[in-house]
Amino acid sequence: MRNTVTPGHGADFGTPRRESVQEVTLEIDGRQVTVPAGTSIMRAAAEDGVNVPKLCATDSLEPFGSCRLCLVEIEGRRGYPASCTTPVEAGMKVRTQSPKLQDLRRNVMELYISDHPLDCLTCAANGDCELQDMAGVTGLREVRYGFDGDNHLCSEKDESNPYFTYDPSKCIVCNRCVRACEETQGTFALTISGRGFESRVSAGQDESFLDSECVSCGACVAACPTATLQEKSIIHMGQPEHAVVTTCAYCGVGCAFKAEMKGGEVVRMTPYKDGLANEGHACVKGRFAWGYATHKERIRRPMIRAKITDPWREVSWDEALDYAASEFRRIQAKYGRDSIGGITSSRCTNEETYLVQKLVRAAFGNNNVDTCARVCHSPTGYGLKQTLGESAGTQTFKSIEHTDVILVMGANPTDGHPVFASRLKRRVREGAKLIVIDPRRIDIVDGPHIKADFHLPLRPGTNVAMVNALAHVIVTEGLLADAFIAERCEDRAFHQWREFVARAENSPEAMADVTGVPAAQIRGAARLYASGGNAAIYYGLGVTEHSQGSTTVMGIANLAMATGNVGREGVGVNPLRGQNNVQGSCDMGSFPHELPGYRHVSDSSVRDLFEAAWGVTLQPEPGLRIPNMFDAAIHGSFKGLYCQGEDIVQSDPNTHHVAAAMESMECIVVQDIFLNETAKYAHVLLPGTTFLEKDGTFTNAERRISRVRRVMAPMPGLADWEVTIELAKRLGYEMNYRHPSEIMDEIARLTPTFHGVSYARLDEAGSLQWPCNDEAPDGTPIMHVDHFVRGKGRFMITQYVPTDEKVTPRYPLLLTTGRILSQYNVGAQTRRTENVQWHDEDRLEIHPVDAEDRGIRDNDWVGIKSRAGETVLRAVVSERMQPGVVYTTFHFPESGANVITTDNSDWATNCPEYKVTAVQVLPVAQPSEWQRQYSDFNRTQLDLLDAARAPADTLAAK
């Protein structure tokens, strides 16, 4: 189950795999070898078990041919060509070993070593250094040249980056790091400065790594064959001795990593080459920001208190769980069965989420369960279910390699989904066209070697108007995929939709005043999307977090069906999920109206299935959504909450309202790794575990189910799934599982789309994309291939209804929110890492025109006031914003970003309208009243926590 693999880089074939229907047969060292046309001699040899010496070549990068170490002999050809840059030819006879080749390679190595420190025994890369390996392979035993004259041995190190060091004295100028930054990451932050002997890698214009455009993805570090670029964790802790493959616990890309270990201690996280979601790439969060797992602020012991003004008291697991269960029973006895509920986590595993919703339904006896998808992607589930028939995206991330037109709407991939963004940027560099629909000029609008063909900077809140205008052009200009629509879609619904969008009121000209985007731009983008070849739509929270979020999702699906861009490689409708397991938390039945697999609780046949398996009677009526829980708490009918792994006080809108709801409850049980903002209102605090301490699965944005593997013991003693089982037992409901694999077996038995999923199959395949069952035993990379899940696609009328949140003279600006690369969601993890060196506070971006009107300069403190509340942030004057719109992130609790967001929400799902808040912004000199109150409250809660820990810390010190 542990899937232990070798630490380090693993097998490397030197050059990338080539895809070709034509095969070529040649002879290498007397053996017949057959490979796809276009394959390099180096790779052909490696696939046959012959490893040609190399330094500048690696199979994650295109061949470069600079090191001259991979020379070979080819019969009938003069000279000694580089095997990495020479493609195979039919009948070619190659020798990879000969006395002459050995001499040439040894001489090349001697030149490298003549300007390289000979400190192998004390070098951090000792045991994981390709230069060291090649010196052995070539038989280099002495260096004739010595170190007299000019050399680079005293070159100054760059220690500016918190996660890795750059030592130019060990650089062999192989260019691998520069190429990784270009080809893999797409940032182009590195270059080779100087010429000849003076050549060295440079970040930017001879800047430090920290000050340059480097995004610290680690691709350069992974590519480096020496200790030139080296993780500081390796320098301090030494080389790992084993590695375990697991899945990242940050965004919805779901990158596979090797957790490289020394015993039970993580030494580094390296992206796994065989991970199908990331293919060996990573971002700064997954690659480096894992130190929170052992942070000193981790909650390690259960704690209880009667009131939130009381000191915490550390207790045993038994006492904490007994107390929580007794309180829940007391509340239900006093206020009724529906007076308590639970919130599942999009950061926890599928198995843990499944158990929490099972706890609520089987042990609490109601359907009062919800998840953070309520406040992010619930409109995705609703909108795609209505149109296509399934509540998930249609493609793999790799599918973008076949896309000709990429439409990104309401998403910022370089910050929110950076590994996918690298794929996107690579495809654009290869020639794909790019349309960006976003109020803000995000990085992909105009970045290094990438420029959007169309940027439609619409006003926040006008997504539906924009989608309808695009559809109007497609319908009225004859750009419909008539044959696809006739074969695959409901005829009546299509004709009703076509008549609707063809109306003059939906034209780009009519909508220009609404969206703020010139009609010509909208028409150009619509024509490109409809006629530019394979077209794919990628969207994010800028689509869903609106009062018409579900309407926009349906509108996006309409566009895809209208142009036939569904059901094959390179097209589709692709939601970019925010957290690591948002998709999984929805799949597992975390909504109050749905059981696992998106089946409604009112369906008696579905209930019969679960009742037989669980041994209980289930309620047929949907339970409370998160906003309903808050309202009911304030009204006095909802009194108890079990919240696992979510921070609703910081993440949900209208903080005043959420806090009031928290204060109205009699027992809040929070299970988390830190004292987060929600835990400060808790009566029972159960320590949670990180992804490094548990077994399970995550499901990413492409429906990919991947294994999470425990690499270290749970710090609190129990894993999250075990805690839920123990709580259920004390409530009189037994859950008999010995391992999370047994939970997945139950999920597979009860959920049609998971019937073929098991840990054994996941270990065998690496990952599987649901549906995975008898009809699709190897999973389903592309959805809706021959027909839609619902049978025929259904076009939906998407009437534009302006949001109730409108600008006025009192609130003349629109605030929208988003994320930043170095921080993640509410920041509980990343704020406890060195990522704060890039972003240590939330700031307000404001256009120069709006700033000048208000006398605001860069770095000034400004008050942001809305109808819901007021907070104070530091200003960033930036032309990324359009006039009339301001922007901030929400990663730091003291910022109070959600103090000012209102409780307006999507009409179908109650997803909050985070992206549209009318505000006024003015210079101020002091924090807001809420911030002062928060500071006092926070200090009190931290003191109460410290008081509980003090006796244990004293005892440990003795």
N, C-alpha and C positions, 0 to 999 in steps of 0.2 A: 504493500500500500504506500510505502514511503517514497518509492520512485527515486532512489538515490542515484545520482549521476556524478560524473567526474567534474571536479572544479575546473575553472579556467575556461579557455575558449572552445575546447572540444575539437572534433574533426573539422578540418578546413580544406576544402577542395581547390582553393586558390583563386578560382574565378567563378562567376555565377553560372547557374544551370541555364542551358539554352533549350527552348521549346521549338521543335521542328518535326514535321511529319516525315522528313527525309532523314535517313540514317546513313552514317559514313563508317566504313570499316577500314582500319589501319593496323599497322603492326607496331607495338611498343615493346622494346626489349625482347623481341622474338615471340610475343604473344599477340593473338588477334583480339582487337578491341573494337566494339561497335558502339557508337554514340550519336546523338542528334547532330545534324549539320550545324555548324557555328560554334561547336564546343572547342575550347582551347586544348592544345596538347597537354597542358598542365592538368586540367580537370579530367581529361580522358585517362591520363596515367593514374591520377589519384583514385578515380572510380574503379580502376583495376588493381588498386592496392599499392601503387608505386608513388611515393611522395617525392616529387622533385623539390630540391632546396629552394627556398623563397624567402624574401623579406618584405618587398613592397606589395605582394599579392595577397589577397584574402577574398574568400568567396562572397562576401557581402558587398564588394565594390567592383566596379569595372576595372579590367586590367590596365596597368599603367606602364610597366616595362622599364622601371628606372634602376632597380637594384642590380641587375645583370647577374644574379645568382642562379636563375632558373634556366640557364643556357642548356640546349640540347643539340645533338647531332641528327641531321636528317639526311638519309642516303640520297645522293645526287644533288645536294644543295650545298653551296659554299657557305663558310662561316658557321657561326653558332647562334642561331636565333633564340630569342626569349620564348620559352614555352607558354608563358601567360598570355602573350599577345599574338601568338601564331595559331590560327585555327586549323583544325584537322582537315586532311584531304584524303580522298579514297586512295588506297594503295600505298599511302605514305609509310615509310619505315623509319622509326625513331629510336635513337639510343639515348637513354637518360643517364647512363653511367659509362665512363671510360677514363683512362688515366689523364687524357688531355682535359676533359671536363672537370675532373677533380682538381687539377692544377689551376685552371682558370677560376673556379669557384673559391679555392683557397686563397688565391691572390686577391680576389675581390674582398673576401672577408678580412684579409690582413689590412687592407686599406681602411675598412670600417673601424677595425679595432685600434688602428694607429691613432685615432682621435676620439677614443672612448675610454672612460674611466674603467680601470681594472679592479673594481671593488665588488666583484660578484658575490663574495661571501657575506657582505654586509648590505648588499643592494636589496631593496624591498621587492624587486621582481625576481629574485633568485628562486628558481624552481618554476617560474612562469614567464620566461623571457625567450622570445624567438631568436634574438641575436645570440644568446648563450647556446641555444639549441643548434643553430646553424654553424657556430664555431666548432661544435662537436662533430656535426655531420660532415663538414668539409675537412676535418682533421687538422685544423689550425692549432699548432703547438707553440709557435713563437711569432713575435712581431719584430721585423727587422728594422723598422723605421724609428722606433722610439718616440718620445714626446718632445724632442728638441724642436725649436722653431714655434711657429704659430699653432695654436690649438684652441679648443673650446672648453677645456677642463675647468676653468674658473668662471664659466658663465653663471650669471646670477639667476637663482631660482625665482619663479613667480608663485608665491604662496597665497595669492589674493583670493582664489576661489576656496570656499569653505570645505569643499568636498574632494578636490584633487589638486595635486601640485604639478607644476611644469618645470622640468629640469633640462634646459637646453644643452647642457654638457653631454647628455646621453642621447640627443637627437641624431638620427642617421639620415634625416631629410628624405624619408621614404615616401612622404606625401600622403600616407594613409589617413592621418588625422584630418588633413585638409579635404581629402576626397570624401571622407565620412561626413564631414560638416556640410559638404555640398550635395552629395548623392543621397545619403541616408536621411539627414536631418533637414537639409534645404535652407539653412540659415546663412551660409557663406560668411561665417564670422572669422574663419581662419584663412591664412594665406602664407606663402613663402616669401619672406622679405630678404633682400640682399641677393647677390649673385655669386656663383662659384663657391669658393671656400666660405664666404660670408653668409651663405644661405642658412636660414633658420626659420622655424615655424613662428608665426606672429599672429596674435589675436588682434584683429582690426588693424589700425595704423599704429603698430607697435604699442598698443595699450595693454594693460593688465587684463587677465581673463575676466575678472570681476567687472571691470569698467567697459568691456567690449560688448558687442552684440551677441556674444556667446550665451546660449540659453541653458547651459549645463545639463544637456541631455545625456552626456557621457559617451556619445558615439565615438568621439575622438579618443577617449581613454580606452574604450574597448578595442579600437582599431590599432592602437599603438603597440608595436612589437617589442618595445624595450620599456625601461622605467622612466622614460621621458615624461609621459602623462600617467600618473599613478594615483589611485584612490588613497586618500589619507588614512582611511581605516586599515588598509593593507600595510601602510608604512608603520602604523602604531601597533597593529595586532599580529602581523605576519600572515603567511599564506594559509588559506583554508585547507582542511583535510577531507571534507566531503561536501556534497551539495545536494539539495532537494528541490525538485521542480514544483513551483506553486504559482499562484495567480495574484496579481497586484490588487490592492484594496483601495485604490483611488478611483479614477473615472470609469466611465462605461466602455472604454476600449477593451479592458480585460487583458492586459499584457501578461504573457507568461515570463516568469523569472526563475533563475536558479538562486536560491538562498544558499550562499556559500558559507560554510560553518567551520568553527573549531569547537568540537564538542557540541554544547547547547547554546553557543554564542554566535550570532550572525557577524560575519566579517565583511561581507559585501553582498549586494544584490546585482546580478548581471542578467540582462535580457536574454531569454532563451531563444536560440536560433530556430528551433522547431516549433515555437509558439505561433499558431496560425493567425492570431489577431495582430501580432506585432512583428513577427519574423526577425527577431533579434534586435529590435530598436526599443527605445525607452524615452522617458522624459525625466526632468529633474526630480519630480515627486517620487515616482516608482523606483528610480535608479538610486537615489540618495536619501530621500526624506523618510527613512524607516526608523530613525532613532527614537521616535516617540514611543515605540514599543517598550523600551526600557527606561523611559523618562522617570525622574524622581517623583513627579506628581501623579503617577499611576495610582489608582485606587486598588489596593491589594487585599483589603479585609472588608467584610460586610459591616454596615453601620445602620443604626436605627435611631430615631428620635420621635417624640410625640408631636411636637410642633416645630415649625421651621425656625423659630427663635430659640429653640433649645440647642444645647451642645450635642454634637454627634457622639454616639457611644459605640465603640468597636465591639462586635459580638461574634460568636461563632456562626457558621453557615446555618446550623440547625436553628439557632435562636432567631436569626434574621428571617429565615423562610417561614418559621412557625408564626412569627409576628405578622408578616405580610399576609399569610393565609388567613389568620384569625381576623385581621382588619377587613379583608375583602368579604369574609363571611358575615362579619358584623354589619358592614355597610349594606350588603344585599338583604340581610334580615330586616334592616330598618327602612331602607329606601326602595327595595324591590330588585328583581333580577337584573334589570337593565341599567342599574345605577353604577356599574363599573365597566371597564373596557380595556383594550390593549392597543398599543402601536408597535408595529413590527419595524425592523430596520432594513434599509437598503444598503447598509454597510456589512450586515451579517450575512451568513451563508444561506443558501436555499433551505437547507435542513433546519437551521435555527428559526428562520422565518416561518416555515411550515409548522413547526412546533408551537410557536406563539399564537398563530391563528387557530390552531387546533386547541390550545389551552383556552382561548376565549370562547370558542364554540362548544367545546366538550365539557370544560370545567367551570367556566363562568356561566355557560348556558345561554349565551346571546350571540349576536353577530356584530357587536360593537368593536370592530377591529378595522384599522386603517393603517396606511403607510405613507412615507414621505412622497411617494409618487403622487399623492393627492395634491401636493403643492408644486409639482414640477411637470410630470408627463401623463397625468390622468387624461387630459384631452387627446393624447396620442392613442391611448387604449380605446377611448370612445369613438374618435373620428375614424380610425382605421378599421375598427370592427364594423361600423356602419357601412363603409364603402367597399372595402376589400374582403372583410370577413374574418380578419385576424388582427389581434391587438399588438402587433410588433412590426419591425422593419422587414424589408423584403430581401435584402442582399447581404453579401459578405463585404467586409472592408476592402478586400483584395479586388472585388468587382470593379472598383474605380479604375483599375488598369485598362478597362475596356470602355471607359466613358469618354464621349466626345464633348459633351456640354455638362458642366457641373453648375448646379444652381444651389447656392448656400443661402438659406433664409433664417434669420433670427438665431444664428449660431456663430460662435467665435472659435473655430477649431484650434487655432494656434495656442490659445490660452486654456480652453476647456478640454480639448481632446487632441493634444499635441502629436501623438504618434500617428493618429489618423491624418492630421494636418500635413505631416511629412509626406504621406502617400499622395494626398491631394496636390500638394505643391509640385511633387515630382511629375504627376500626370499633366499638370498645366505646363510645366517646362517642356514636356514632350509634345505639346501642341493642343491639348484640350482647351476649350473655351470656358470662361468662368463668368458667372453672373452672381453678384452679391446683393442681397436685399437686407439692408440693415441701417438703422438710423445713424450708426457710428461708422467712421472710416477705420474698420478693423485692419489688422496687419495684412490679410490676403488681398485687400483692395489694391494695394500698391506696395509690394515688398521686394526683397532681393530676387531678381530673376523671375518675378511673378507679378502679373498685373491683371486685374479684372477687366473683362471686355465691357461689362456694364456694372456700375454701382448705382443701385436705386436707394437713395437715402430717405426712405419714407418716414413720415411722422409716426411716433409711437402710438399704437392703437388703431392703425389703419391697415393692418395686414389683410383683412378680408377684402377691403376695397382694392388693394393691390392684386390679390389673387384673381378677383373677378375681372379686373382690367386686362390682365394677361390672358385669361380665358376668352374674353371678348375678342381680342385680336385673333386668337387661334380659330375661333368659330367663324368670325366674319371674313377672314382672309383665306378661308379654305385650307387651313393647315391641320385639319382633323385627320386622325388615322381611321378612316371610314371602315376598312375591312376588319381591323382589330375590334372596333366598337360593335360592329354588327355581329361578330362571332362571340365576343367575350362579355358584353355588357347588356344590362336590362334595357330593352328598347324604349319602353314608356318613360322610364326615369331619365334616360339620355335626352329624349326629345323635350321633356319639360325643362331640363337643365339648359339645353342649347337655346331654347326660346328665352330663358331667363337671362343668361349671360350676354345674349345678342342685343339686349335692350340698350338704347343709347345712354341710359343712366349708368351703365357699367363700362362705358368706353373709357379709354385712357384720357381722353380730353375732358370728360365729365369728372373723372376721378383725380385729375391733376391737382385741383384745388384742395381735395381731401387729403391726398397722400403727400402733396408737396413735391412730387416728382414729375418733370415734364413728360407730356404724352409721347413725344418722340423716343425718349429713353425706354419707356414701358413697351412701346411697339417694337423697338429694336430687340429688346430682351426676349419678348414673346416669340418673335420670329426665329431668333437663334435657338431658343429652347425647343421649339416645335420642329425645326427643319435642320438642325445641326448634327444629326446622327443620334447615337445613343446618348440619352439625356437622363441624368440622375438628380434627384432633389435630396439635399441634406438639410435638416432643420433642427433647431434646438429650443431652448426655453424662451427665446424671443418670439416664438410662434405660440407656444402653449400657455405661457403665463399672462394671459389676457382674458378679458371678459368674453371674447369670442375665440378663445383658444381652440375649442373643439370645432368650431366652424371653419377656422383656417386650416386645420388638419384635413378636414373633409375637402376643402378647396384644393389643397395640395394633391390629394388623391385624385380629384377630378382632373387636374392638369395632367397627371401621369396617365390616367386611362384615356383621356381625350387624344393624347399623342402616341398611344401605344407603348409607352415607356414603362412597362411592367412585365416581369416574368422571364427575363433573360439577363445575361451578364451585362454589366455596365449601365444599368438603368435603375428604376425603382424609386421607392419612397423610404427614406432612411432617417429615422429619428436618432439624434446623437444624445444618448441617455447620460444624465449627469453623474450619478454615483455608480460605484462598481457593481451593485446588484439591484438597481432599480428595476430592471427587466425581471430579474428573478423574484423580487418581492411581490411583483404583480402576478407572475405566473403561479406563485404559491398560494394564492387565495387571500391576499391581504386586504382586499376591499370588502366593505361591509355587505355588499350585495352579491359577491361572487365567491364560490368555492374554488379550490385549485383547478387550474385549466380554464379559467374564465367562464365557469358554468354557474348560472344564476341560482341563488338559494331557494327561489320559489319553485324550481323544477323538482317535482316529487321523485322522479326517477334518479336524479343526481343525488338528492338527499338520501334516498334509500341505499345507494351505493356506499356513501360515507357513514351512514348510521350503522350499516352492517359491519363495516370495518372498524369503526370506533366504539361501537357498543353503547351509543347514546341516541337520544332523540334531538334532532337539530331544529332550530327555529326557521320557519319559512319566510319570515319578514326580514328585509335588510336592516342592519343596525345603523349606528350613528357614524357619520363621517367626522373627521377631525374638527372642522368648524362647528359641526353640530354638538360635538362633545364639549367644546368651549362654551357655547351658548347654554347648553343644558347645565353645565357646572355653575355658571353665573346665576341661572334661574333656580338652582338648588336640587335638581333631579339627578345629576351625574356627580358621584362623590369619590370614585376610586379609579386609578389608572396604573397600568403596568406598561412602562415605556422602555423598550429595549433598543439601545444603540441609536437613538435619535435625539436631537436637541431642538425640540419644538419651540422653546422660548426664544431662541436666537433665530431660528430659520423661518418661523411662520410670520405672517404679516400682522400689522397692528399690535405691536408688542404690549401696549397698555391693556388691550383686550385679553391677550394670552395670559399675561401675568395675573390679571383679575381672575381668570378661570383657574389658574393654578392655586391661587390663594383660597379659592372657594372649595377646594376638594379636601377630604378628610384623610385620604391615604394615597400618596403618589409613590410608586415603587419604580425607581430608575435603575437600570442595569447598563453601566457604561464604564469606560476605562479611565475617565477623568471626572472631576467635579465640574460638569458642564453647566450651562445656564439653567437647564431644566432641573438638574440634580440639586441646585440651590433651593428649589421649592419642594424637594422630596422629603419623605418621612422614612423611607427605606432606601438605602444605597447599596446595590449589589455590584461588586466589581466585575467588569466584563473582561473579555480577552480579545487580543488583536488577531489578525489573520495569520500571524506567525505561530500562534498557540493553538490552532484548531484544525480539524479535518472537516472537509465539506466541499461545496461547489459554489461558484458564482456563475451567473448568466449575464453576458455582456450585451451591448446594444445590437449585435448582429445575431442574437439568440444562441450564442455559443456558450455551451455549458462546459466549464473548465474546473479541474480539481484544485482545491486549496488543501495544502498538506502541512500538517503540524511539524515544525522544525525545532520548537522548544517547549518546555513544560508550561502549562498555564500558571501564570504568576499567582492568581488567587486560589489555585488548587482545583477549581472546577472550570470546565469550559462552559460557554453560554448555553449549549444544548442541554447539558447536564443540569444546569440551574433551573431551566424551564420544566424539565421532568420532575425535579424535586418539589417545585412549587405546585405543580399539578397534583402530585401525590398527596400533599398536605391539604389540598382542596377536595380530596376524595376521588381523584381520577388517576388511574395508573397508566403510565406510558412506559412500555417495556422495550427499551432499545439498549443495546450494548455498545453500539458504534454508529456514527452518522451514516455509514453505508446502509444500515438497516432502515434508516429513515428514508433514504433515497429509494430503496427497494419498495417501500410503501407508497411513496410519491409516484413511482413508475406504475405500480399496480392500479392506482386510482386515477391517474391522469393520462388520457389517451395520447397526448403529444409527447409524453415522457416514457411510454411503454418500453422502449428499447434502451433506456438509459440505466446504467449500473456503473459502479466504480471500476469493475473489471473492464467494461467496454471503454470507459473514459481513459483508463490506464493504457489500454491497447491502442486506441485511436488518437490520444492526446487531447481531443476535445470533440464534442458533438453539437450540432445545431438542431434544435427542435423545429418541427416535429421529427421525432426519432421513434419509429414504431415498426410494425410489420410491413407497412407500405413504404417506409423509408428507413431501412435498418442502419444505414450509414449517416442518417441525418439529412437535413434539407438546407443546403447552402443558399439556394434561390427559391423564394416563395412564388406561388401563383404562376407556375410555368405554363401549364396547359389550360388551367381554369382557375378561377378565384376560389378561395377557401369557402366562400359563401355560395358558390355556384357561378353566378354571373355578377360582375361588378355593378355597383349601384351608384350612379351619379346623384349627388345631393344638392339641393338648392342652398346657396350660401349668401343669404341676404346680409348686406353690410348694415350693422346697427352701431352707431357711434357709442363709445364708452360714456358712462355717466361721469367719469372723471375728466372734467374739462378745465381748461385754463380760464382764468378771470383776471381782472386787474389786480386782485389781491394775491392770486397764485398764477403768475404769468408764464412760468416755465414748466416743462414736463421732465420729470425725473425718470430715468430708466436704470436698471441695475444689471450687473453681470459679474464675471469672475476674472481672475488674473492668473497667469501661468504658475507662479511660485506658490500660491495658496490654494486651498481646497475647501470648498463648501463653507462650513462655519468655522473652519480653521483650527479645530480642536487638535488635529494631528500635526498639520504643517506649522502652526505657530509654535510648536514645541520642537522645532528643528532649526537648522541653520538657514532655512528658506526665508526667515525673517530678514536676512541681510539684503534681499531684493525688495521685499515689500513688508514693511513693519507697521503699516496703518492703512486704513481705508481712506481714500481721498475723493474729492469731488472734481470731476472734469467739467470745465465750463468753457464755452467758446469765447474767443477774445472780444467779440462784440458785446456779448452779455456781461463779460467781466468789466469791460471799460464803462459800460452804462452804470455799473454799480460801484465803481471805484475799487475793484478787486484786482489784486496782483498775484502772481504766482506765489504759493506758500502762505498766503493770508488765511487766517481762520474765518470761516463763513458759517452763518447759521442757515440751515435749510428747514423751512417751515411748510407743513402741509396741513390739510384738514384733520389729519390724525394725530400729529405731534410735531416735535421739533428736535433737531439735533445739531451738532457743530462738527465740521470736518475742515481739514486743510484743503485749500483749492489748488488745482492744477489747471492752468490756462492752456487750452489745447484746441487746435483746429480739427482734431479727430471728431469732435462734436459738431453738430450743425447748430446754428443760432436757434435759441428757443428750447434747446434740449440739454439737460445735464445728466451726468452718469456717475455712479459709484459702485463699489464692490461691497460685500457684506461678510468679510472674513473675520472681523474683530468685533467682539461683543460690545466693547465700550463705544464703538462708533454709532450704534443705534440706528443702523440703516432701516430696520423694519419698524422702528418707532414712527417713521414717517410714511411707510407704505400703508395703504388703506385695506379694508377687508372686502373691497369689490372682488368679484370672482367670476370664473367661467360659468355660463348659464347651465351647462350640462353636468359639470363635474365638481364645481366649487374650487377649481384650481385658482389660486389668488392672482390678481392682476398686478404682479410686482413691477411690470414693465411700464406702467403708466400711472404716475402720481403727479398731480399738479402741485407745484411748490413755488415759494419765493426764496431767493438766495440773497443775503446781505452780509456785509462785513460785521464781525462781532469781535469781542475782546475776551470772552469767557465761555466756559462750557454751558450747555443747555441745562435747564432744571432737571430733565430726565437724567442726563449724564452725571450730575451731582448726586442725585438720589441713587443711581446705579453704583457709583463709586462707593458710597457708604454701605449699601446693601452687599456689594461684592466683598468689601473688606470684612464685614461682619461674618459672612458665610465662610470666608477663608479662615478667619480666626476660630470659628466653631469647628472647622475641620482640623486645624492645627492642634487645637486643644484635645481632640480625640486621639490624634496620633502621638502626642507628646509622651504618654506613659510607655507606649510600645517602643518608641525611638530610644527612650532612656534605658529601657530594659535591653534593647539590642546593643546599645553602646557598652553596657556592663558585660 
